[in-house]
Amino acid sequence: METAYAPRPNRSPATCAAARTASSVLRARRTSPPDRPAKGRRPARALLAALGVFFVALGALGAALPVLPTTPFLLLAAWCFARSSDSLHRRLHENRFFGEYLRRYNSGEGLPLRAKAVTISLLWLTLGASAAWAWPERPWLTALLIAIGAAVTAHILLIGRKKGR
């Protein structure tokens, strides 16, 4: 039985060896994409690092503002840092504000009950104040804030719950 890489009559052994090497490289690339751009791709790595810093800033704003989410921005930042800078990725996961949050999210633990209670309380306190301010002139805005609050509350309550629980 002839192997896939056996020399054919119109090919030299050197051509077959080059074909084997090229196909094994392509096969390795298909099965395991690189975690980050190659060392020579500094502009791509710099852009990813800058995007990661931008997403961390948005995540920090999201921690303070009730309508802006925190988790998606921190996950995007972690993804950017994982592909651009090991030190920034490590620093994000060791950060005293976001490190525990990311570790719990990645492990599937979710938020502790106390954190959920504080988050939901602050959410409704700020949304309630905003809705009361908007009520007389803009009742549609009050309704929108209540709908957003209900959706965010449901999301927070479901964080960390596994299917079937």
N, C-alpha and C positions, 0 to 999 in steps of 0.2 A: 504494500500500500504506500502510495506516495504522500509525503508530508506536505503541509501547506507551504513550507519554505524551501522545498527541495529545488535545486537549480533546474530550470527548464532549458531545453536545447538552445533557445535564443538569448539566454541570460548567462552572464558570467557569475561565478561564485561570489565575487566582490559586490555585484549588484544585488544579489539575493541577501547578503549579510546587511547591506545598507537598508534594504526593504524591511528586514526583520527588526532592525534597530528603530526605524521610523515607525513601524506599526506598534511596537511595544511602547514607545513614547506616547503615541496617540492614544493607545488603550489606557495607559496610566493617567493621562490627562482627563479622559472621559470618566473614569471611575473615581478619581480623587482630585477635584479642582483645588487649586492653591488657596490656602486660607487668606493670604494677602498678596498684593502685587509683588512681583519680583523686586529684588534690590535695585535694579536699574530703572524702575518705574517710580522715581521720586516724585514727579508731579502728581501722579495718581494717589500716592500715599499722603502727600501734603494736603491734597484736596479732601481726602477722607478724614484726616485728622482735624482739619478746619471744620468740616461738617459735624464731626463728633463734638467738638467744642460748642458749636452753635446749638446742637441738640441738647447738650447738657444745660446750656443757658435757658433754652425753652422749657426743659424739664424742671429747672429751679423755679422759673416763673409759674409753671403749672402747680408746683407745690404750694405757692402762695395765693394763686388765683383759682377760684372755685370752678370756673368753666373750662380752663385750659388743662388738658390731661398731662400727667407726669409720666406714666409708665411707657407709652409708646415712644416718647422722645428719649427716655433713658435707654430703652432697648435699641433704638436706632443709633444712639451714641455708642453703646457697647459694641454693636455690629461694626460701626465705622472704625472704632479703636482696635477691634480684633484684627482688622485687615490692614491697619496702617501702623500702629504703634503698640508694642507689647507693654511698654511702660505706662502709657496713658490708659490702656485697658485695665492693667493691674491697679492703677491709682483710682480709677472709677469704682472698681469693685472693693477697694479698701477705704473708700471715702466714708467719713463718719456719718454723713447725712444719707447717702444713697446706697452705700455698700451692702448693708443688711437688707435693705429693700430689694435690691437686685438679686442677692443670694436667695432670699425667700421666694421671689418670683420664679427664678430659674429652677429651683428645686420643687416647685409646685405646692409649697406650703401656704402661700398666700399671705394675707395680713392677719396679725393677731386680733382677737376680739376687741381688745382695748383700742387698738389703732383704728379699727372699723368704726367704733362708737365715736371716737374723737373726730374722725374725718367726716362722718355723716352729720354730726352735730355742727361742726364748723360750716359745712356745706349749706345746711338749711338756715343757719344763722345769717350767713352772707347773702344767700339767695332770698331769704325772707325780707331782709332789709332792702335789697334791690327791688323786689316786687312791691313792697310798700311804697317806695319812692316813685315807682313807675305807675302805680295803680290809677290815680285819678285821670291822668292824661292818656295813658297807653295801656288799656286793659289787655290788648293782645300781647304786649311784652311781658306782662305778669303771667299770662297763661303759658307763654313760651318758657319763661324761667321755671315755672312749676313743672312743666314737661321735662325739661333738661334735668332738673333736680331729681325727678322720679327715675329717669333713666340712669343717671349717675349713681343714685342710691342702690338701684337693682344691681348694677355692675359691681359696686363695692361689696355688696352682700354676697355676690356669687364668686368673688375672687378666692381662689384656693380650694373651691369645692370640686371634687372629682366627680366624673359621671357615675351615676348610680348611688350617690350619697344624698 
